[in-house]
Amino acid sequence: MHPEISVIVPVLNEGRYLERTLASTANQNTNTSYELIVADSESTDGSMSIAERYADVIIQCEEKGIGAGRHCGAKHAGGRHLVFIDIDRLLHAHGGYQLLIRRGIVLRRHKSFLLGTMTVLGGQEKGVAGA
């Protein structure tokens, strides 16, 4: 059975933030099935040892960069909905993935819009939108 949500985190030498980001993503209080995918662009800083503790799937991407990591992760995702989390973002535990789905904040396969609220590490809460 496929998960309801695939959470995709592109990574390239992101050890500084990776632990907090993956922990906030993996520790959601939800009954929604999800998989956590780390799409790595050949990290050399030990990021993958952190990812191994949290990720359901780790993918080695040939191309480097955030966009390439998102694309690589999406190609391997099994969920009905896609959530892309940048490495310097934290998901709020009280929101949960079910809330994201109800509000239409996650990407549905073959759709191209994302809207939500996250916290930027070292910063403040911000609304985000992207096409």
Phi, psi and omega per residue, in radians:
M1 nan 2.338 -3.130
H2 -1.391 2.580 3.092
P3 -1.234 2.743 3.076
E4 -1.178 -0.683 -3.060
I5 -2.257 2.428 2.937
S6 -1.922 2.087 3.098
V7 -1.738 2.101 -3.024
I8 -1.990 2.194 -3.139
V9 -2.123 1.894 3.072
P10 -1.339 2.423 -3.033
V11 -2.382 2.399 2.932
L12 -2.623 1.764 3.132
N13 0.914 1.002 -3.051
E14 -1.964 0.484 -3.082
G15 -0.946 -0.498 -3.101
R16 -1.067 -0.719 -3.070
Y17 -1.916 -0.240 -2.922
L18 -1.017 -0.784 -3.106
E19 -0.987 -0.889 -3.105
R20 -1.138 -0.722 -3.112
T21 -1.141 -0.847 -3.130
L22 -1.181 -0.644 3.103
A23 -1.107 -0.755 3.140
S24 -1.155 -0.543 3.137
T25 -1.329 -0.743 -3.103
A26 -1.323 -0.414 -3.054
N27 -1.684 0.517 3.090
Q28 -1.223 2.438 3.077
N29 -1.540 1.620 -3.019
T30 -2.621 2.665 2.986
N31 -1.751 0.014 -3.136
T32 -1.384 2.278 3.123
S33 -1.260 2.406 3.132
Y34 -2.617 2.801 2.996
E35 -2.166 2.498 3.114
L36 -1.846 2.027 -3.096
I37 -1.937 2.190 2.990
V38 -1.812 2.112 3.126
A39 -1.813 1.799 -3.009
D40 -1.709 2.403 3.097
S41 -1.849 0.969 3.071
E42 1.120 0.904 3.093
S43 -1.090 2.535 3.126
T44 -2.144 0.132 -3.028
D45 -1.834 0.243 -3.125
G46 1.562 0.097 3.134
S47 -0.996 -0.625 -3.064
M48 -1.225 -0.497 3.069
S49 -1.175 -0.569 3.043
I50 -1.231 -0.805 -3.117
A51 -1.036 -0.644 -3.126
E52 -1.062 -0.445 3.138
R53 -1.358 -0.367 -3.018
Y54 -2.109 -0.649 -2.970
A55 -1.320 2.510 2.989
D56 -1.405 -0.575 -3.108
V57 -2.421 2.345 3.003
I58 -2.085 2.193 -3.101
I59 -2.019 2.345 3.034
Q60 -1.637 2.036 -3.096
C61 -1.641 2.445 3.123
E62 -1.292 -0.722 -3.134
E63 -1.544 2.628 -3.141
K64 -1.807 2.661 3.087
G65 2.089 2.784 -3.106
I66 -1.097 -0.831 -3.130
G67 -1.059 -0.777 3.124
A68 -1.117 -0.674 3.107
G69 -1.135 -0.725 3.085
R70 -1.074 -0.804 -3.122
H71 -1.101 -0.802 3.137
C72 -1.060 -0.791 3.118
G73 -1.113 -0.724 3.139
A74 -1.108 -0.636 3.126
K75 -1.100 -0.506 -3.106
H76 -1.747 0.012 -3.081
A77 -1.331 2.512 3.114
G78 -1.895 -0.091 -3.060
G79 -1.378 2.769 3.053
R80 -1.232 -0.558 -3.113
H81 -2.088 2.578 3.113
L82 -2.023 2.343 3.035
V83 -2.143 2.188 3.110
F84 -1.853 2.149 -3.124
I85 -2.022 2.116 3.032
D86 -1.301 2.690 -2.989
I87 -1.126 -0.407 -3.128
D88 -1.748 0.467 -3.138
R89 -2.072 2.599 3.049
L90 -2.133 2.339 3.009
L91 -1.477 2.414 3.102
H92 -1.345 2.240 -3.054
A93 -1.087 -0.539 -3.082
H94 -1.298 -0.299 -3.110
G95 -1.356 -0.860 3.134
G96 1.162 2.808 -3.100
Y97 -1.232 -0.529 3.126
Q98 -1.069 -0.717 3.109
L99 -1.106 -0.710 3.110
L100 -1.058 -0.730 3.135
I101 -1.165 -0.818 -3.120
R102 -1.021 -0.659 -3.117
R103 -1.500 0.000 3.124
G104 1.222 0.505 -3.042
I105 -1.510 -0.365 -3.135
V106 -1.551 2.802 3.069
L107 -1.425 2.287 2.981
R108 -1.592 2.598 3.131
R109 -0.898 2.386 3.125
H110 1.242 0.270 3.027
K111 -1.915 2.922 -3.046
S112 -2.439 0.728 3.102
F113 -2.465 2.449 -3.131
L114 -2.349 2.352 3.124
L115 -2.493 2.403 -3.140
G116 -3.124 -3.083 3.098
T117 -2.234 2.260 3.122
M118 -2.477 2.958 3.077
T119 -1.858 2.298 3.060
V120 -1.499 2.186 -3.135
L121 -1.040 2.330 -3.115
G122 1.363 0.133 -3.091
G123 -2.412 -2.576 -3.091
Q124 -2.205 2.981 -3.139
E125 -1.130 2.399 -3.131
K126 -2.413 2.586 2.960
G127 -1.434 2.506 3.130
V128 -2.258 2.530 3.050
A129 -2.551 2.568 3.115
G130 -2.778 2.656 3.106
A131 -1.981 nan nan
